[in-house]
């Protein structure tokens, strides 16, 4: 099971920053999950939330204005991929507007980095699977009635080969359905030690967690 640090390791530094990514790399995780949005000045900024703490929309602000609102430097996608070449990057595209600035960057790095592209917008995942030579996955926050139907909708796109499940909806049935189709299962949202132990026993392709030490300390022990 791959271990990915959700937005870096941010116990002592802001999430989705170069400091958080450096902290995650030092821990020895396999990968890092991060988020891309489009800023007003046309940059693929690394931000999860659509608004700043000052209740201003990321899409309506320049990178420097976003930094002023959040109180720390905000990296852009090329910077993080350039700074950490030896780690798996799970790039989540937050909205379709970010696609035109994200795809060219991923094309630049797709042969030199390990990349997994994901989104809750499955139309975005399909578009990127057509344009890029990297693995792609579908993010799901609700339990589908028919996993096979979701997989069938991606037929003809072999780059789409994984589902990233919210921990709250994971059960043996959905995991088996995805595995039977040859897709990998990833999970995000585990919090407690017991939840991390459960994930470690599920045969997942990867776990995306805010608490990577829950797994690393267990492995070390």
C-alpha positions in Angstrom: 0.0 0.0 0.0 1.3 3.4 -1.0 1.3 6.0 1.7 0.5 9.6 0.5 0.6 12.7 2.7 -2.7 14.6 2.2 -1.6 18.2 1.3 1.8 17.4 2.6 2.6 16.9 6.3 1.2 20.0 8.0 1.3 19.2 11.7 3.5 22.3 12.3 3.4 24.2 9.0 0.6 25.3 6.6 -0.9 22.7 4.3 -0.1 22.7 0.6 3.1 24.6 1.0 6.7 23.8 0.1 7.4 23.5 3.8 4.6 20.9 4.2 5.8 19.0 1.2 9.4 19.0 2.5 8.2 17.7 5.9 6.3 14.9 4.2 9.3 13.9 2.1 11.5 13.8 5.2 9.0 11.4 6.9 9.6 9.0 4.0 6.1 8.8 2.6 5.6 7.3 -0.9 3.8 10.3 -2.2 2.0 13.6 -1.7 -1.6 14.6 -2.6 -2.1 18.2 -3.5 -4.7 20.5 -5.1 -4.7 22.8 -8.1 -6.9 25.8 -8.7 -6.7 28.7 -11.2 -5.8 32.1 -10.0 -6.9 35.4 -11.6 -3.5 35.8 -13.1 -3.7 32.5 -14.9 -1.5 30.4 -12.6 -2.0 26.8 -11.3 -1.9 27.7 -7.6 -1.7 25.0 -5.0 -4.8 25.7 -2.9 -7.5 23.4 -1.6 -10.3 25.8 -0.6 -12.1 27.9 -3.2 -12.1 30.9 -0.9 -9.5 32.5 1.3 -9.9 33.1 5.1 -11.0 36.6 4.1 -13.9 35.1 2.2 -12.5 36.1 -1.2 -12.6 33.7 -4.1 -9.3 32.2 -5.3 -10.4 32.6 -8.9 -10.8 36.3 -8.4 -7.4 36.9 -6.9 -3.8 36.9 -8.1 -1.2 34.7 -6.5 0.2 37.5 -4.5 -3.3 38.5 -3.3 -4.0 34.9 -2.2 -0.7 34.9 -0.3 -1.7 38.1 1.4 -5.0 36.6 2.5 -3.6 33.3 3.7 -0.5 34.7 5.3 2.1 32.5 3.7 3.7 31.8 0.3 1.5 29.9 -2.1 3.4 27.6 -4.6 2.4 26.9 -8.1 2.3 23.5 -9.7 5.6 23.7 -11.7 7.5 24.7 -8.5 6.4 21.7 -6.5 7.0 19.2 -9.2 10.4 20.6 -9.8 11.4 20.8 -6.1 10.5 17.1 -5.3 11.3 14.9 -8.3 11.6 11.6 -6.4 8.1 11.3 -4.9 4.7 10.3 -6.3 2.5 13.3 -6.9 -1.3 12.9 -6.7 -2.6 16.1 -8.4 -6.2 16.8 -7.7 -7.8 19.3 -10.1 -10.4 21.2 -8.2 -12.4 22.6 -11.1 -12.5 22.6 -14.9 -11.2 26.1 -15.1 -7.8 24.8 -13.8 -7.4 22.3 -16.6 -6.0 24.6 -19.3 -3.1 25.7 -17.0 -2.6 22.3 -15.4 -2.4 20.0 -18.4 0.6 21.8 -20.0 2.5 21.5 -16.8 1.8 17.8 -16.4 2.8 17.3 -20.0 6.1 18.9 -19.2 6.7 16.5 -16.3 4.8 13.4 -17.3 7.9 11.4 -18.4 10.1 12.5 -15.6 7.8 12.3 -12.6 5.4 9.7 -11.1 2.0 11.3 -11.3 -1.6 10.4 -10.5 -4.3 12.8 -11.6 -7.6 12.8 -9.8 -10.8 14.9 -9.5 -14.3 14.9 -8.2 -15.2 16.2 -11.6 -15.1 13.0 -13.6 -15.4 14.9 -16.9 -12.1 16.6 -16.0 -10.5 13.2 -15.4 -11.7 11.9 -18.7 -10.4 14.9 -20.6 -7.0 14.6 -18.9 -6.9 10.9 -19.6 -7.3 11.7 -23.3 -4.6 14.4 -23.3 -2.0 13.0 -20.9 0.2 9.9 -20.5 -0.3 9.5 -16.7 -2.5 7.4 -14.5 -5.8 8.9 -13.5 -8.4 8.2 -10.9 -12.0 9.2 -9.9 -12.6 10.8 -6.6 -15.9 9.7 -4.9 -17.5 11.1 -1.8 -20.7 9.1 -1.9 -21.3 5.4 -2.3 -22.4 4.6 -5.9 -25.2 2.2 -6.4 -23.4 0.6 -9.3 -19.6 0.7 -9.3 -19.5 -1.3 -12.6 -21.5 1.5 -14.3 -18.9 4.1 -13.3 -16.1 1.9 -14.6 -18.0 1.2 -17.8 -18.4 4.9 -18.4 -14.6 5.1 -18.6 -14.2 2.3 -21.1 -11.8 3.2 -23.9 -9.7 5.3 -21.5 -7.1 2.9 -20.1 -5.3 5.7 -18.2 -8.3 5.8 -15.8 -7.5 2.9 -13.5 -8.4 3.9 -10.0 -11.0 5.1 -7.6 -10.2 7.3 -4.6 -12.9 6.6 -1.9 -13.9 8.7 1.1 -13.3 6.6 4.1 -16.9 7.1 5.2 -18.2 5.1 2.2 -15.7 2.3 1.9 -16.9 -1.3 2.3 -15.9 -4.6 0.9 -18.4 -4.5 -1.9 -17.2 -1.4 -3.6 -13.6 -2.4 -3.2 -14.2 -5.8 -4.7 -16.1 -4.3 -7.6 -13.2 -2.0 -8.5 -10.5 -4.7 -8.0 -12.5 -7.1 -10.2 -12.2 -4.6 -13.0 -8.5 -4.3 -12.5 -8.7 -0.9 -10.9 -6.8 0.3 -7.9 -8.5 1.4 -4.7 -7.3 4.4 -2.8 -8.8 5.9 0.4 -8.7 9.3 2.0 -10.1 10.6 5.3 -9.0 8.1 7.8 -8.4 9.8 11.2 -8.1 7.4 14.2 -5.5 4.7 14.7 -8.2 2.1 14.3 -9.2 3.6 10.9 -5.7 3.5 9.7 -5.3 -0.1 10.8 -8.4 -1.0 8.9 -7.1 0.7 5.8 -3.8 -1.1 6.1 -5.7 -4.4 6.1 -7.9 -3.7 3.1 -5.4 -4.4 0.3 -5.5 -0.8 -1.0 -3.3 0.6 -3.7 -2.8 3.6 -1.6 -3.9 5.6 1.5 -4.1 9.4 1.4 -3.9 10.7 5.0 -3.4 13.8 7.1 -1.8 11.5 9.7 1.0 9.5 7.9 2.7 8.8 11.3 -0.2 6.5 12.1 1.1 4.1 9.4 4.8 4.9 9.6 5.1 4.4 13.4 3.2 1.1 13.0 5.6 0.0 10.3 8.6 1.0 12.4 7.2 -0.8 15.4 
